[in-house]
Structure formats: C-alpha cells, structure tokens
Amino acid sequence: MSWAGPLRLTLALALLTASGCQESLPAGPSELTTGIIVYEHANFQGESAHITSDTSNLSDFKGPCEHSDTDSNGVSSTSHDWNDCISSVRVAPGWRATIYRGTGYRDDALDITADVPNLQLVRGDCPHDGLNDCVSSVRVGRP
C-alpha cells in the first residue's frame, strides 16, 4: 500500500488551509497568570483567546464571529475574527487592560483590573448595550 497519495493530499490541504488563514490568538489557559482572556459570550462562555500584548485591530485575528463585507465591485467576502465579538473578560492578577470600541485604541474605552463577566452591563453606546460585542482593540499590561 502506498502512502504517497494520502500524504500528498494531506500536505496539499494543509498548505491550502494555511495560506488563507488569519493569525490566531492562543486559546485561554486553564490558570490565568498573564494578560487577559476574552470570551465570545457573557459569563466566560464560548470560545476564548489569551491576549498578552496590545492589539490595535481584533479583526486581524481569527475568531468565532462571522463578518460579511462587500467591496466596491460588489464582491462579497466573509471572515471570522474577534472584532466586535467579546462579551466577557478575565484579567490575570496584577494585570490590567483597556478595551476600546474602535480600532487603533479609539472611541469608547473601559479600563479593567478585574474580571468583567458581562460587557452588556457596563456603560457604552454600543447597539448591543454597554460594550457587548463592540470591542475592536485592546491594550494589555501591568499597572
């Protein structure tokens, strides 16, 4: 039995998949000692990502939320990323974060030094209430 055919198919699929992917944020660790973990849903549910450095545009990172766009030529595209996809945040002890509604650290901002189980309950002018599903950039560090 020859393995050349299945191996060639596996390599082709891996190259095809890798060539069109965005960069991924690492999944949240079981014990949080650095940075923050962002969650797709309130109460730390759904997919998660571990962020340990400033991120000026969350749409640069592959995530669970689907976004559709149509360019000036009428061509539609779909992406999956973390932009406007965060509903709760965990903060490592001794760390802090500022989350922003806009890319490039602009618009509504929320400084956090402790866990936020539901961004819908914080102040903000997002159409989803508070800052729920409206975070587009994040600054992370130690106070």
N, C-alpha and C positions, 0 to 999 in steps of 0.2 A: 504494500500500500504506500502510495507516495504522499508526502506531507507538503510538497511544493505548492499544489493548488490551494489548499486551505490556508497555508501560511501566506501566500501571495495575496489572497482575498483579505485576510486579517490585516496585513500591512497596508493595503490599499484603503480599507475602511478607516484605519487609524489615521492615515495621512489626510484623508478627506475630512474626517471629523475635526482634526486638529487645525486644519487650515482655515476653517470658517468660525472658529470659536473666539469669544472674548476671553480676557483674562478672568480667572476665578478667584474669589476671595476664599480663604480657608474656612472650613466648617468650624463651628464653635467648639472649643474644648470642653471636656467634662468638668474640669476645675478651672475657673477663670482666674488667672494670675496677672495677665497683662491686657491692656486695651479694653475694648468693649465687644460685646456680641450683639448684633442686630437680628431681629426676628421678623419674619413675614407677617405674623399675626399677634394680636394682643396676648398678654399673659404668657409670653415667652414660648409661643406655639409656632408651628410651621417650620419652614426652612430657616437656617441661621447662617451667619457669616461672622468671622472673627476679624476685627479691624484693629490694627495696632499703629497705624500712621495716618496722617491727613490724606483725605480722599476728596479731590475737588469736583469729581463728577461720578456719581454712583452708576450712571448708565454705561461706564467703561467696564463694569464687572458683571459677568454672567450671574444671573439670579433667577428667582422664581416668578417674577412678574412679566407678563407679556405686554409689549408696546407695539402698536402698529403705526406706520408712517407712510405718507405718500409724497414722493418728490415732485418737483415742478413739471416733470414729464408724465405724471400720472402713474408712475410705477410704485406699487405698494411693497413694503418690506415689514417684517416682523422681527423683533428682538426680544430676548429675555434677559432682564438685568435687575439691579437693585434700586434703580431710580424710582422714587415715589412708591416704595414697596415696604417700608419699615413701619411696624406698628408697636414694637416694644424694644427696649434696650436694657442690657445688663452692663454694669460698669465694674471693672476689677477694683479691688481695694487699693486706694492710693492713686487711682487714675481719674481723669475727668474727660469729658467730651463736650463739644459744642456741635449741635446738629443744625443744619440750615435748610430752609425751604428751597432756595435757589442753588444752582451750580456755582462754583467759584466762591463759595462761602458768602453768599448774598441772601437778601430777603430776611424773612422771619428767622430768628435764631433762638435756641434753647440751650443754656449751659446746664450740664448734668454731672453730678458727682456720685449719684446713687441710682439704683435700678429704677426704670420707668416701665411699669407693666402695661400701660395703655396710653399711647400718644394721643388718642382721641380726647383724653381728659385734660390735656394741657392747653394753654392759650395759644391761639394762632388763627389765621384767616383761611385755612385750607378748606376746600369744599367738602372734605370728608370729616370735618370737625377737628379742632386742635391742630396737631401736626401729623395726624394719622395718614399714612400713605402719601406724604408730601415732603419727605426728606430727600434732598438731591446732593448734598455734600456734607462732609463730617471732618472736624478737627479733633484729634485724639492726642492726649499727652498726660504728663504728670503735673499736678499743680505746682 
